[in-house]
Amino acid sequence: MGNKSTAAQTRATLTDQQIQNLKQQSRMSEEEIIKWFQGFQKDCPDGLLTQKQFVQMYNRAFPEGDATKFAKRIFVTFDRDNSGKIDFDEFLLAMDLMEKGNLDEKLKYAFQLYDFNKDGVLTHTEIENIIKMVLSLRGEGGNEKLKQEVMQHLNSFISRFDENKDMVISQDEFCSICSKDKYLREFLSPTFST
């Protein structure tokens, strides 16, 4: 009986129209949407997730490292309307991608995440910044040997997959590289620890 009461309270706050819109935009069922909403409301009673809260959440999920820069980048990509806060719809669509997206969708998202200046290509500087962010997230920010190893591996792939030899990586090239290289795919796509 307690579950029905909670679901009824959630439904009163989460409109049927909103649920229908989210079902159309995502791969989530009504039950999943309600469950995510309940958790979101618990953490964000005002219905908005700030960047500070988001960074704190990421730092708790990655206690061995410093997730600040990485979390700020993710926050910017989740905040689709550039309001400086993530509402439930933005949050759910991001979770849908992370949980239910296929490899191609996730790689395209990763490219957007790493394309700092939104020019449609990744430069050597952006790639190096990516590697530093991921190493910091993993608690290996000072590991120069690993950074050099990843850069060497990446440079090898860039030289093989940079189809037009312009020394920058387009979204298509990035997706091609990562879909063919498990090492890079796993390094560039850290997940929450369970």
Disulfide bonds with the S-S distance in Angstrom:
none
